[in-house]
Amino acid sequence: MARNSRLQKIVGKQMHEAKLLHAETGKAARVFTEFDYQTRDSWARARRVVAKAEYLDKGENPRFVVTSITPE
């Protein structure tokens, strides 16, 4: 799923955590989270999104995946 300002705001805490981990270790840092998300126009209902807040030497690299798989 393409990132946008709403998604980036939702994972802001995790991105900050990944940035701190990267600063400590000097290596790529990844923090995962999940949340329900609904687009403003195109989706009729909320869907589960799994996000990877990743911080690399080059900077932030968030990724978002929409899934129908339950957490269990």
Predicted model as a PDB file, atoms N, CA, C, CB and O in Angstrom, pLDDT in the B-factor column:
MODEL        1                                                                  
ATOM      1  N   MET A   1       0.845  -1.168   0.000  1.00 91.00           N  
ATOM      2  CA  MET A   1       0.000   0.000   0.000  1.00 91.00           C  
ATOM      3  C   MET A   1       0.895   1.238   0.000  1.00 91.00           C  
ATOM      4  CB  MET A   1      -0.964  -0.006   1.219  1.00 91.00           C  
ATOM      5  O   MET A   1       1.860   1.310   0.761  1.00 91.00           O  
ATOM      6  N   ALA A   2       0.583   2.183  -0.830  1.00 91.00           N  
ATOM      7  CA  ALA A   2       1.383   3.405  -0.914  1.00 91.00           C  
ATOM      8  C   ALA A   2       1.249   4.224   0.361  1.00 91.00           C  
ATOM      9  CB  ALA A   2       0.961   4.244  -2.129  1.00 91.00           C  
ATOM     10  O   ALA A   2       0.165   4.341   0.932  1.00 91.00           O  
ATOM     11  N   ARG A   3       2.363   4.784   0.795  1.00 91.00           N  
ATOM     12  CA  ARG A   3       2.319   5.596   2.010  1.00 91.00           C  
ATOM     13  C   ARG A   3       1.682   6.948   1.714  1.00 91.00           C  
ATOM     14  CB  ARG A   3       3.736   5.786   2.592  1.00 91.00           C  
ATOM     15  O   ARG A   3       1.721   7.449   0.591  1.00 91.00           O  
ATOM     16  N   ASN A   4       1.101   7.513   2.751  1.00 93.00           N  
ATOM     17  CA  ASN A   4       0.540   8.858   2.666  1.00 93.00           C  
ATOM     18  C   ASN A   4       0.708   9.521   4.029  1.00 93.00           C  
ATOM     19  CB  ASN A   4      -0.971   8.826   2.229  1.00 93.00           C  
ATOM     20  O   ASN A   4       1.164   8.884   4.979  1.00 93.00           O  
ATOM     21  N   SER A   5       0.348  10.776   4.124  1.00 93.00           N  
ATOM     22  CA  SER A   5       0.576  11.511   5.371  1.00 93.00           C  
ATOM     23  C   SER A   5      -0.226  10.942   6.538  1.00 93.00           C  
ATOM     24  CB  SER A   5       0.225  12.974   5.180  1.00 93.00           C  
ATOM     25  O   SER A   5       0.250  10.964   7.673  1.00 93.00           O  
ATOM     26  N   ARG A   6      -1.431  10.435   6.287  1.00 95.00           N  
ATOM     27  CA  ARG A   6      -2.229   9.834   7.367  1.00 95.00           C  
ATOM     28  C   ARG A   6      -1.546   8.585   7.905  1.00 95.00           C  
ATOM     29  CB  ARG A   6      -3.650   9.488   6.870  1.00 95.00           C  
ATOM     30  O   ARG A   6      -1.452   8.405   9.119  1.00 95.00           O  
ATOM     31  N   LEU A   7      -1.066   7.720   7.012  1.00 96.00           N  
ATOM     32  CA  LEU A   7      -0.395   6.495   7.443  1.00 96.00           C  
ATOM     33  C   LEU A   7       0.900   6.810   8.182  1.00 96.00           C  
ATOM     34  CB  LEU A   7      -0.108   5.593   6.240  1.00 96.00           C  
ATOM     35  O   LEU A   7       1.204   6.188   9.201  1.00 96.00           O  
ATOM     36  N   GLN A   8       1.653   7.760   7.680  1.00 95.00           N  
ATOM     37  CA  GLN A   8       2.911   8.115   8.326  1.00 95.00           C  
ATOM     38  C   GLN A   8       2.678   8.689   9.724  1.00 95.00           C  
ATOM     39  CB  GLN A   8       3.679   9.119   7.467  1.00 95.00           C  
ATOM     40  O   GLN A   8       3.484   8.470  10.628  1.00 95.00           O  
ATOM     41  N   LYS A   9       1.593   9.412   9.899  1.00 96.00           N  
ATOM     42  CA  LYS A   9       1.259   9.946  11.228  1.00 96.00           C  
ATOM     43  C   LYS A   9       0.906   8.805  12.184  1.00 96.00           C  
ATOM     44  CB  LYS A   9       0.079  10.952  11.134  1.00 96.00           C  
ATOM     45  O   LYS A   9       1.292   8.833  13.353  1.00 96.00           O  
ATOM     46  N   ILE A  10       0.182   7.815  11.696  1.00 97.00           N  
ATOM     47  CA  ILE A  10      -0.221   6.674  12.535  1.00 97.00           C  
ATOM     48  C   ILE A  10       0.995   5.917  13.058  1.00 97.00           C  
ATOM     49  CB  ILE A  10      -1.131   5.718  11.742  1.00 97.00           C  
ATOM     50  O   ILE A  10       0.994   5.481  14.209  1.00 97.00           O  
ATOM     51  N   VAL A  11       2.030   5.752  12.241  1.00 97.00           N  
ATOM     52  CA  VAL A  11       3.224   5.007  12.657  1.00 97.00           C  
ATOM     53  C   VAL A  11       4.348   5.914  13.165  1.00 97.00           C  
ATOM     54  CB  VAL A  11       3.735   4.175  11.499  1.00 97.00           C  
ATOM     55  O   VAL A  11       5.493   5.477  13.285  1.00 97.00           O  
ATOM     56  N   GLY A  12       4.031   7.149  13.457  1.00 97.00           N  
ATOM     57  CA  GLY A  12       5.040   8.101  13.915  1.00 97.00           C  
ATOM     58  C   GLY A  12       5.796   7.640  15.152  1.00 97.00           C  
ATOM     59  O   GLY A  12       7.016   7.792  15.225  1.00 97.00           O  
ATOM     60  N   LYS A  13       5.083   7.077  16.127  1.00 98.00           N  
ATOM     61  CA  LYS A  13       5.729   6.602  17.362  1.00 98.00           C  
ATOM     62  C   LYS A  13       6.699   5.459  17.047  1.00 98.00           C  
ATOM     63  CB  LYS A  13       4.661   6.133  18.395  1.00 98.00           C  
ATOM     64  O   LYS A  13       7.822   5.444  17.550  1.00 98.00           O  
ATOM     65  N   GLN A  14       6.277   4.519  16.232  1.00 98.00           N  
ATOM     66  CA  GLN A  14       7.116   3.380  15.878  1.00 98.00           C  
ATOM     67  C   GLN A  14       8.322   3.838  15.040  1.00 98.00           C  
ATOM     68  CB  GLN A  14       6.289   2.325  15.107  1.00 98.00           C  
ATOM     69  O   GLN A  14       9.420   3.303  15.187  1.00 98.00           O  
ATOM     70  N   MET A  15       8.112   4.821  14.170  1.00 98.00           N  
ATOM     71  CA  MET A  15       9.221   5.334  13.359  1.00 98.00           C  
ATOM     72  C   MET A  15      10.259   6.002  14.255  1.00 98.00           C  
ATOM     73  CB  MET A  15       8.706   6.334  12.293  1.00 98.00           C  
ATOM     74  O   MET A  15      11.462   5.851  14.039  1.00 98.00           O  
ATOM     75  N   HIS A  16       9.795   6.738  15.256  1.00 98.00           N  
ATOM     76  CA  HIS A  16      10.714   7.375  16.202  1.00 98.00           C  
ATOM     77  C   HIS A  16      11.509   6.318  16.969  1.00 98.00           C  
ATOM     78  CB  HIS A  16       9.939   8.281  17.186  1.00 98.00           C  
ATOM     79  O   HIS A  16      12.713   6.466  17.178  1.00 98.00           O  
ATOM     80  N   GLU A  17      10.830   5.259  17.381  1.00 98.00           N  
ATOM     81  CA  GLU A  17      11.494   4.153  18.084  1.00 98.00           C  
ATOM     82  C   GLU A  17      12.563   3.513  17.195  1.00 98.00           C  
ATOM     83  CB  GLU A  17      10.458   3.089  18.522  1.00 98.00           C  
ATOM     84  O   GLU A  17      13.666   3.220  17.655  1.00 98.00           O  
ATOM     85  N   ALA A  18      12.227   3.299  15.916  1.00 98.00           N  
ATOM     86  CA  ALA A  18      13.190   2.709  14.977  1.00 98.00           C  
ATOM     87  C   ALA A  18      14.390   3.642  14.786  1.00 98.00           C  
ATOM     88  CB  ALA A  18      12.512   2.420  13.612  1.00 98.00           C  
ATOM     89  O   ALA A  18      15.525   3.176  14.689  1.00 98.00           O  
ATOM     90  N   LYS A  19      14.148   4.941  14.734  1.00 98.00           N  
ATOM     91  CA  LYS A  19      15.237   5.912  14.579  1.00 98.00           C  
ATOM     92  C   LYS A  19      16.177   5.853  15.776  1.00 98.00           C  
ATOM     93  CB  LYS A  19      14.676   7.340  14.412  1.00 98.00           C  
ATOM     94  O   LYS A  19      17.396   5.904  15.609  1.00 98.00           O  
ATOM     95  N   LEU A  20      15.620   5.747  16.986  1.00 98.00           N  
ATOM     96  CA  LEU A  20      16.445   5.647  18.190  1.00 98.00           C  
ATOM     97  C   LEU A  20      17.265   4.354  18.201  1.00 98.00           C  
ATOM     98  CB  LEU A  20      15.564   5.718  19.442  1.00 98.00           C  
ATOM     99  O   LEU A  20      18.440   4.362  18.569  1.00 98.00           O  
ATOM    100  N   LEU A  21      16.640   3.246  17.795  1.00 98.00           N  
ATOM    101  CA  LEU A  21      17.349   1.965  17.724  1.00 98.00           C  
ATOM    102  C   LEU A  21      18.497   2.044  16.717  1.00 98.00           C  
ATOM    103  CB  LEU A  21      16.376   0.825  17.340  1.00 98.00           C  
ATOM    104  O   LEU A  21      19.586   1.530  16.973  1.00 98.00           O  
ATOM    105  N   HIS A  22      18.257   2.680  15.585  1.00 98.00           N  
ATOM    106  CA  HIS A  22      19.289   2.839  14.565  1.00 98.00           C  
ATOM    107  C   HIS A  22      20.452   3.673  15.103  1.00 98.00           C  
ATOM    108  CB  HIS A  22      18.700   3.493  13.300  1.00 98.00           C  
ATOM    109  O   HIS A  22      21.618   3.371  14.845  1.00 98.00           O  
ATOM    110  N   ALA A  23      20.124   4.718  15.848  1.00 97.00           N  
ATOM    111  CA  ALA A  23      21.166   5.578  16.420  1.00 97.00           C  
ATOM    112  C   ALA A  23      22.021   4.810  17.428  1.00 97.00           C  
ATOM    113  CB  ALA A  23      20.534   6.809  17.094  1.00 97.00           C  
ATOM    114  O   ALA A  23      23.226   5.042  17.527  1.00 97.00           O  
ATOM    115  N   GLU A  24      21.398   3.896  18.177  1.00 97.00           N  
ATOM    116  CA  GLU A  24      22.123   3.092  19.172  1.00 97.00           C  
ATOM    117  C   GLU A  24      23.043   2.065  18.524  1.00 97.00           C  
ATOM    118  CB  GLU A  24      21.138   2.383  20.091  1.00 97.00           C  
ATOM    119  O   GLU A  24      24.190   1.896  18.937  1.00 97.00           O  
ATOM    120  N   THR A  25      22.526   1.381  17.503  1.00 96.00           N  
ATOM    121  CA  THR A  25      23.239   0.235  16.936  1.00 96.00           C  
ATOM    122  C   THR A  25      24.002   0.546  15.654  1.00 96.00           C  
ATOM    123  CB  THR A  25      22.272  -0.866  16.669  1.00 96.00           C  
ATOM    124  O   THR A  25      24.972  -0.138  15.327  1.00 96.00           O  
ATOM    125  N   GLY A  26      23.572   1.570  14.928  1.00 96.00           N  
ATOM    126  CA  GLY A  26      24.174   1.865  13.637  1.00 96.00           C  
ATOM    127  C   GLY A  26      23.728   0.923  12.542  1.00 96.00           C  
ATOM    128  O   GLY A  26      24.247   0.967  11.426  1.00 96.00           O  
ATOM    129  N   LYS A  27      22.764   0.067  12.857  1.00 97.00           N  
ATOM    130  CA  LYS A  27      22.246  -0.905  11.885  1.00 97.00           C  
ATOM    131  C   LYS A  27      20.788  -0.582  11.572  1.00 97.00           C  
ATOM    132  CB  LYS A  27      22.381  -2.363  12.426  1.00 97.00           C  
ATOM    133  O   LYS A  27      20.138   0.184  12.282  1.00 97.00           O  
ATOM    134  N   ALA A  28      20.290  -1.182  10.496  1.00 97.00           N  
ATOM    135  CA  ALA A  28      18.888  -1.018  10.137  1.00 97.00           C  
ATOM    136  C   ALA A  28      18.017  -1.440  11.315  1.00 97.00           C  
ATOM    137  CB  ALA A  28      18.538  -1.842   8.868  1.00 97.00           C  
ATOM    138  O   ALA A  28      18.263  -2.469  11.943  1.00 97.00           O  
ATOM    139  N   ALA A  29      16.998  -0.636  11.608  1.00 98.00           N  
ATOM    140  CA  ALA A  29      16.102  -0.931  12.727  1.00 98.00           C  
ATOM    141  C   ALA A  29      14.671  -1.006  12.218  1.00 98.00           C  
ATOM    142  CB  ALA A  29      16.230   0.141  13.844  1.00 98.00           C  
ATOM    143  O   ALA A  29      14.242  -0.170  11.423  1.00 98.00           O  
ATOM    144  N   ARG A  30      13.935  -2.013  12.681  1.00 98.00           N  
ATOM    145  CA  ARG A  30      12.561  -2.223  12.241  1.00 98.00           C  
ATOM    146  C   ARG A  30      11.651  -2.410  13.448  1.00 98.00           C  
ATOM    147  CB  ARG A  30      12.468  -3.441  11.301  1.00 98.00           C  
ATOM    148  O   ARG A  30      11.974  -3.143  14.383  1.00 98.00           O  
ATOM    149  N   VAL A  31      10.513  -1.736  13.409  1.00 98.00           N  
ATOM    150  CA  VAL A  31       9.487  -1.877  14.439  1.00 98.00           C  
ATOM    151  C   VAL A  31       8.176  -2.133  13.710  1.00 98.00           C  
ATOM    152  CB  VAL A  31       9.399  -0.595  15.373  1.00 98.00           C  
ATOM    153  O   VAL A  31       7.828  -1.401  12.784  1.00 98.00           O  
ATOM    154  N   PHE A  32       7.453  -3.158  14.117  1.00 97.00           N  
ATOM    155  CA  PHE A  32       6.205  -3.532  13.449  1.00 97.00           C  
ATOM    156  C   PHE A  32       5.010  -3.148  14.304  1.00 97.00           C  
ATOM    157  CB  PHE A  32       6.179  -5.038  13.146  1.00 97.00           C  
ATOM    158  O   PHE A  32       5.085  -3.124  15.532  1.00 97.00           O  
ATOM    159  N   THR A  33       3.907  -2.850  13.629  1.00 97.00           N  
ATOM    160  CA  THR A  33       2.654  -2.555  14.311  1.00 97.00           C  
ATOM    161  C   THR A  33       1.508  -2.913  13.376  1.00 97.00           C  
ATOM    162  CB  THR A  33       2.581  -1.055  14.744  1.00 97.00           C  
ATOM    163  O   THR A  33       1.721  -3.218  12.203  1.00 97.00           O  
ATOM    164  N   GLU A  34       0.306  -2.874  13.901  1.00 96.00           N  
ATOM    165  CA  GLU A  34      -0.878  -3.106  13.076  1.00 96.00           C  
ATOM    166  C   GLU A  34      -2.000  -2.208  13.566  1.00 96.00           C  
ATOM    167  CB  GLU A  34      -1.310  -4.599  13.113  1.00 96.00           C  
ATOM    168  O   GLU A  34      -2.016  -1.787  14.723  1.00 96.00           O  
ATOM    169  N   PHE A  35      -2.940  -1.921  12.672  1.00 96.00           N  
ATOM    170  CA  PHE A  35      -4.061  -1.042  13.014  1.00 96.00           C  
ATOM    171  C   PHE A  35      -5.151  -1.193  11.961  1.00 96.00           C  
ATOM    172  CB  PHE A  35      -3.599   0.443  13.120  1.00 96.00           C  
ATOM    173  O   PHE A  35      -4.909  -1.695  10.864  1.00 96.00           O  
ATOM    174  N   ASP A  36      -6.348  -0.752  12.311  1.00 95.00           N  
ATOM    175  CA  ASP A  36      -7.446  -0.717  11.361  1.00 95.00           C  
ATOM    176  C   ASP A  36      -7.387   0.619  10.631  1.00 95.00           C  
ATOM    177  CB  ASP A  36      -8.827  -0.919  12.072  1.00 95.00           C  
ATOM    178  O   ASP A  36      -7.131   1.661  11.235  1.00 95.00           O  
ATOM    179  N   TYR A  37      -7.627   0.572   9.328  1.00 95.00           N  
ATOM    180  CA  TYR A  37      -7.516   1.777   8.499  1.00 95.00           C  
ATOM    181  C   TYR A  37      -8.589   1.756   7.430  1.00 95.00           C  
ATOM    182  CB  TYR A  37      -6.112   1.885   7.853  1.00 95.00           C  
ATOM    183  O   TYR A  37      -8.910   0.709   6.868  1.00 95.00           O  
ATOM    184  N   GLN A  38      -9.137   2.927   7.162  1.00 93.00           N  
ATOM    185  CA  GLN A  38     -10.114   3.052   6.088  1.00 93.00           C  
ATOM    186  C   GLN A  38      -9.802   4.308   5.291  1.00 93.00           C  
ATOM    187  CB  GLN A  38     -11.566   3.093   6.648  1.00 93.00           C  
ATOM    188  O   GLN A  38      -9.547   5.371   5.857  1.00 93.00           O  
ATOM    189  N   THR A  39      -9.826   4.174   3.974  1.00 90.00           N  
ATOM    190  CA  THR A  39      -9.610   5.352   3.139  1.00 90.00           C  
ATOM    191  C   THR A  39     -10.815   6.267   3.264  1.00 90.00           C  
ATOM    192  CB  THR A  39      -9.367   4.956   1.655  1.00 90.00           C  
ATOM    193  O   THR A  39     -11.889   5.850   3.700  1.00 90.00           O  
ATOM    194  N   ARG A  40     -10.625   7.496   2.883  1.00 86.00           N  
ATOM    195  CA  ARG A  40     -11.719   8.465   3.011  1.00 86.00           C  
ATOM    196  C   ARG A  40     -12.797   8.252   1.953  1.00 86.00           C  
ATOM    197  CB  ARG A  40     -11.177   9.884   2.911  1.00 86.00           C  
ATOM    198  O   ARG A  40     -13.964   8.563   2.194  1.00 86.00           O  
ATOM    199  N   ASP A  41     -12.424   7.726   0.785  1.00 88.00           N  
ATOM    200  CA  ASP A  41     -13.401   7.617  -0.304  1.00 88.00           C  
ATOM    201  C   ASP A  41     -13.568   6.214  -0.875  1.00 88.00           C  
ATOM    202  CB  ASP A  41     -13.011   8.532  -1.401  1.00 88.00           C  
ATOM    203  O   ASP A  41     -14.696   5.776  -1.101  1.00 88.00           O  
ATOM    204  N   SER A  42     -12.476   5.507  -1.112  1.00 88.00           N  
ATOM    205  CA  SER A  42     -12.563   4.312  -1.949  1.00 88.00           C  
ATOM    206  C   SER A  42     -12.887   3.005  -1.222  1.00 88.00           C  
ATOM    207  CB  SER A  42     -11.294   4.145  -2.660  1.00 88.00           C  
ATOM    208  O   SER A  42     -13.322   2.054  -1.870  1.00 88.00           O  
ATOM    209  N   TRP A  43     -12.695   2.920   0.083  1.00 88.00           N  
ATOM    210  CA  TRP A  43     -12.996   1.677   0.789  1.00 88.00           C  
ATOM    211  C   TRP A  43     -14.322   1.810   1.528  1.00 88.00           C  
ATOM    212  CB  TRP A  43     -11.860   1.313   1.773  1.00 88.00           C  
ATOM    213  O   TRP A  43     -14.585   2.825   2.174  1.00 88.00           O  
ATOM    214  N   ALA A  44     -15.151   0.775   1.428  1.00 90.00           N  
ATOM    215  CA  ALA A  44     -16.446   0.793   2.100  1.00 90.00           C  
ATOM    216  C   ALA A  44     -16.333   0.479   3.594  1.00 90.00           C  
ATOM    217  CB  ALA A  44     -17.381  -0.199   1.437  1.00 90.00           C  
ATOM    218  O   ALA A  44     -17.253   0.765   4.360  1.00 90.00           O  
ATOM    219  N   ARG A  45     -15.213  -0.107   4.005  1.00 92.00           N  
ATOM    220  CA  ARG A  45     -15.047  -0.473   5.417  1.00 92.00           C  
ATOM    221  C   ARG A  45     -13.570  -0.401   5.793  1.00 92.00           C  
ATOM    222  CB  ARG A  45     -15.612  -1.898   5.694  1.00 92.00           C  
ATOM    223  O   ARG A  45     -12.692  -0.303   4.936  1.00 92.00           O  
ATOM    224  N   ALA A  46     -13.328  -0.453   7.085  1.00 91.00           N  
ATOM    225  CA  ALA A  46     -11.951  -0.456   7.575  1.00 91.00           C  
ATOM    226  C   ALA A  46     -11.317  -1.822   7.334  1.00 91.00           C  
ATOM    227  CB  ALA A  46     -11.902  -0.093   9.077  1.00 91.00           C  
ATOM    228  O   ALA A  46     -12.000  -2.846   7.353  1.00 91.00           O  
ATOM    229  N   ARG A  47     -10.032  -1.825   7.113  1.00 93.00           N  
ATOM    230  CA  ARG A  47      -9.279  -3.055   6.900  1.00 93.00           C  
ATOM    231  C   ARG A  47      -8.059  -3.063   7.809  1.00 93.00           C  
ATOM    232  CB  ARG A  47      -8.857  -3.198   5.416  1.00 93.00           C  
ATOM    233  O   ARG A  47      -7.619  -2.017   8.286  1.00 93.00           O  
ATOM    234  N   ARG A  48      -7.522  -4.252   8.044  1.00 95.00           N  
ATOM    235  CA  ARG A  48      -6.339  -4.410   8.884  1.00 95.00           C  
ATOM    236  C   ARG A  48      -5.093  -4.077   8.064  1.00 95.00           C  
ATOM    237  CB  ARG A  48      -6.254  -5.854   9.460  1.00 95.00           C  
ATOM    238  O   ARG A  48      -4.926  -4.562   6.945  1.00 95.00           O  
ATOM    239  N   VAL A  49      -4.235  -3.256   8.627  1.00 96.00           N  
ATOM    240  CA  VAL A  49      -2.979  -2.884   7.980  1.00 96.00           C  
ATOM    241  C   VAL A  49      -1.837  -3.269   8.916  1.00 96.00           C  
ATOM    242  CB  VAL A  49      -2.940  -1.350   7.637  1.00 96.00           C  
ATOM    243  O   VAL A  49      -1.871  -2.966  10.109  1.00 96.00           O  
ATOM    244  N   VAL A  50      -0.838  -3.931   8.369  1.00 97.00           N  
ATOM    245  CA  VAL A  50       0.387  -4.246   9.100  1.00 97.00           C  
ATOM    246  C   VAL A  50       1.448  -3.285   8.576  1.00 97.00           C  
ATOM    247  CB  VAL A  50       0.823  -5.770   8.919  1.00 97.00           C  
ATOM    248  O   VAL A  50       1.635  -3.151   7.367  1.00 97.00           O  
ATOM    249  N   ALA A  51       2.141  -2.619   9.500  1.00 98.00           N  
ATOM    250  CA  ALA A  51       3.123  -1.617   9.105  1.00 98.00           C  
ATOM    251  C   ALA A  51       4.503  -1.976   9.630  1.00 98.00           C  
ATOM    252  CB  ALA A  51       2.710  -0.236   9.607  1.00 98.00           C  
ATOM    253  O   ALA A  51       4.655  -2.508  10.729  1.00 98.00           O  
ATOM    254  N   LYS A  52       5.505  -1.671   8.812  1.00 98.00           N  
ATOM    255  CA  LYS A  52       6.902  -1.812   9.221  1.00 98.00           C  
ATOM    256  C   LYS A  52       7.499  -0.409   9.233  1.00 98.00           C  
ATOM    257  CB  LYS A  52       7.709  -2.783   8.256  1.00 98.00           C  
ATOM    258  O   LYS A  52       7.623   0.235   8.191  1.00 98.00           O  
ATOM    259  N   ALA A  53       7.864   0.049  10.419  1.00 98.00           N  
ATOM    260  CA  ALA A  53       8.560   1.326  10.550  1.00 98.00           C  
ATOM    261  C   ALA A  53      10.046   0.995  10.540  1.00 98.00           C  
ATOM    262  CB  ALA A  53       8.135   2.114  11.869  1.00 98.00           C  
ATOM    263  O   ALA A  53      10.581   0.477  11.520  1.00 98.00           O  
ATOM    264  N   GLU A  54      10.696   1.291   9.449  1.00 98.00           N  
ATOM    265  CA  GLU A  54      12.108   0.932   9.276  1.00 98.00           C  
ATOM    266  C   GLU A  54      12.936   2.195   9.138  1.00 98.00           C  
ATOM    267  CB  GLU A  54      12.306   0.016   8.042  1.00 98.00           C  
ATOM    268  O   GLU A  54      12.551   3.137   8.445  1.00 98.00           O  
ATOM    269  N   TYR A  55      14.089   2.200   9.813  1.00 98.00           N  
ATOM    270  CA  TYR A  55      15.011   3.327   9.694  1.00 98.00           C  
ATOM    271  C   TYR A  55      16.357   2.790   9.249  1.00 98.00           C  
ATOM    272  CB  TYR A  55      15.136   4.111  11.039  1.00 98.00           C  
ATOM    273  O   TYR A  55      16.935   1.913   9.891  1.00 98.00           O  
ATOM    274  N   LEU A  56      16.858   3.334   8.126  1.00 97.00           N  
ATOM    275  CA  LEU A  56      18.115   2.899   7.523  1.00 97.00           C  
ATOM    276  C   LEU A  56      19.115   4.054   7.553  1.00 97.00           C  
ATOM    277  CB  LEU A  56      17.891   2.401   6.064  1.00 97.00           C  
ATOM    278  O   LEU A  56      18.784   5.159   7.983  1.00 97.00           O  
ATOM    279  N   ASP A  57      20.330   3.794   7.098  1.00 96.00           N  
ATOM    280  CA  ASP A  57      21.327   4.859   7.005  1.00 96.00           C  
ATOM    281  C   ASP A  57      20.816   6.025   6.150  1.00 96.00           C  
ATOM    282  CB  ASP A  57      22.637   4.309   6.419  1.00 96.00           C  
ATOM    283  O   ASP A  57      21.149   7.182   6.404  1.00 96.00           O  
ATOM    284  N   LYS A  58      20.013   5.711   5.147  1.00 96.00           N  
ATOM    285  CA  LYS A  58      19.466   6.738   4.251  1.00 96.00           C  
ATOM    286  C   LYS A  58      18.263   7.465   4.839  1.00 96.00           C  
ATOM    287  CB  LYS A  58      19.075   6.113   2.937  1.00 96.00           C  
ATOM    288  O   LYS A  58      17.848   8.495   4.306  1.00 96.00           O  
ATOM    289  N   GLY A  59      17.691   6.944   5.938  1.00 96.00           N  
ATOM    290  CA  GLY A  59      16.536   7.583   6.570  1.00 96.00           C  
ATOM    291  C   GLY A  59      15.352   6.643   6.693  1.00 96.00           C  
ATOM    292  O   GLY A  59      15.502   5.421   6.686  1.00 96.00           O  
ATOM    293  N   GLU A  60      14.179   7.233   6.806  1.00 96.00           N  
ATOM    294  CA  GLU A  60      12.944   6.469   7.028  1.00 96.00           C  
ATOM    295  C   GLU A  60      12.556   5.648   5.806  1.00 96.00           C  
ATOM    296  CB  GLU A  60      11.802   7.409   7.398  1.00 96.00           C  
ATOM    297  O   GLU A  60      12.754   6.068   4.666  1.00 96.00           O  
ATOM    298  N   ASN A  61      11.989   4.449   6.072  1.00 96.00           N  
ATOM    299  CA  ASN A  61      11.519   3.573   5.015  1.00 96.00           C  
ATOM    300  C   ASN A  61      10.284   2.806   5.506  1.00 96.00           C  
ATOM    301  CB  ASN A  61      12.643   2.594   4.569  1.00 96.00           C  
ATOM    302  O   ASN A  61      10.346   1.591   5.696  1.00 96.00           O  
ATOM    303  N   PRO A  62       9.155   3.516   5.714  1.00 97.00           N  
ATOM    304  CA  PRO A  62       7.958   2.819   6.189  1.00 97.00           C  
ATOM    305  C   PRO A  62       7.302   2.012   5.072  1.00 97.00           C  
ATOM    306  CB  PRO A  62       6.955   3.820   6.766  1.00 97.00           C  
ATOM    307  O   PRO A  62       7.342   2.407   3.907  1.00 97.00           O  
ATOM    308  N   ARG A  63       6.706   0.892   5.430  1.00 97.00           N  
ATOM    309  CA  ARG A  63       5.982   0.040   4.478  1.00 97.00           C  
ATOM    310  C   ARG A  63       4.649  -0.352   5.097  1.00 97.00           C  
ATOM    311  CB  ARG A  63       6.818  -1.233   4.099  1.00 97.00           C  
ATOM    312  O   ARG A  63       4.544  -0.506   6.313  1.00 97.00           O  
ATOM    313  N   PHE A  64       3.627  -0.514   4.256  1.00 97.00           N  
ATOM    314  CA  PHE A  64       2.279  -0.823   4.724  1.00 97.00           C  
ATOM    315  C   PHE A  64       1.693  -1.945   3.866  1.00 97.00           C  
ATOM    316  CB  PHE A  64       1.369   0.442   4.677  1.00 97.00           C  
ATOM    317  O   PHE A  64       1.782  -1.922   2.639  1.00 97.00           O  
ATOM    318  N   VAL A  65       1.091  -2.928   4.545  1.00 97.00           N  
ATOM    319  CA  VAL A  65       0.463  -4.052   3.844  1.00 97.00           C  
ATOM    320  C   VAL A  65      -0.965  -4.208   4.368  1.00 97.00           C  
ATOM    321  CB  VAL A  65       1.286  -5.381   4.041  1.00 97.00           C  
ATOM    322  O   VAL A  65      -1.198  -4.299   5.573  1.00 97.00           O  
ATOM    323  N   VAL A  66      -1.904  -4.237   3.438  1.00 95.00           N  
ATOM    324  CA  VAL A  66      -3.313  -4.481   3.788  1.00 95.00           C  
ATOM    325  C   VAL A  66      -3.512  -5.979   3.770  1.00 95.00           C  
ATOM    326  CB  VAL A  66      -4.313  -3.755   2.795  1.00 95.00           C  
ATOM    327  O   VAL A  66      -3.085  -6.647   2.828  1.00 95.00           O  
ATOM    328  N   THR A  67      -4.163  -6.531   4.811  1.00 92.00           N  
ATOM    329  CA  THR A  67      -4.353  -7.973   4.879  1.00 92.00           C  
ATOM    330  C   THR A  67      -5.731  -8.334   5.427  1.00 92.00           C  
ATOM    331  CB  THR A  67      -3.269  -8.604   5.740  1.00 92.00           C  
ATOM    332  O   THR A  67      -6.341  -7.570   6.175  1.00 92.00           O  
ATOM    333  N   SER A  68      -6.196  -9.494   5.043  1.00 86.00           N  
ATOM    334  CA  SER A  68      -7.436 -10.028   5.597  1.00 86.00           C  
ATOM    335  C   SER A  68      -7.117 -11.156   6.586  1.00 86.00           C  
ATOM    336  CB  SER A  68      -8.371 -10.539   4.462  1.00 86.00           C  
ATOM    337  O   SER A  68      -8.027 -11.750   7.165  1.00 86.00           O  
ATOM    338  N   ILE A  69      -5.847 -11.446   6.776  1.00 85.00           N  
ATOM    339  CA  ILE A  69      -5.436 -12.489   7.709  1.00 85.00           C  
ATOM    340  C   ILE A  69      -5.598 -11.966   9.136  1.00 85.00           C  
ATOM    341  CB  ILE A  69      -3.962 -12.935   7.441  1.00 85.00           C  
ATOM    342  O   ILE A  69      -5.166 -10.859   9.459  1.00 85.00           O  
ATOM    343  N   THR A  70      -6.219 -12.770   9.969  1.00 81.00           N  
ATOM    344  CA  THR A  70      -6.438 -12.360  11.360  1.00 81.00           C  
ATOM    345  C   THR A  70      -5.138 -12.480  12.145  1.00 81.00           C  
ATOM    346  CB  THR A  70      -7.550 -13.216  12.021  1.00 81.00           C  
ATOM    347  O   THR A  70      -4.257 -13.252  11.766  1.00 81.00           O  
ATOM    348  N   PRO A  71      -5.008 -11.721  13.238  1.00 78.00           N  
ATOM    349  CA  PRO A  71      -3.771 -11.777  14.037  1.00 78.00           C  
ATOM    350  C   PRO A  71      -3.488 -13.163  14.621  1.00 78.00           C  
ATOM    351  CB  PRO A  71      -3.848 -10.771  15.165  1.00 78.00           C  
ATOM    352  O   PRO A  71      -2.328 -13.505  14.853  1.00 78.00           O  
ATOM    353  N   GLU A  72      -4.497 -13.940  14.855  1.00 77.00           N  
ATOM    354  CA  GLU A  72      -4.300 -15.268  15.414  1.00 77.00           C  
ATOM    355  C   GLU A  72      -3.634 -16.130  14.387  1.00 77.00           C  
ATOM    356  CB  GLU A  72      -5.623 -15.891  15.870  1.00 77.00           C  
ATOM    357  O   GLU A  72      -3.369 -17.304  14.645  1.00 77.00           O  
TER     358      GLU A  72                                                      
ENDMDL                                                                          
END                                                                             
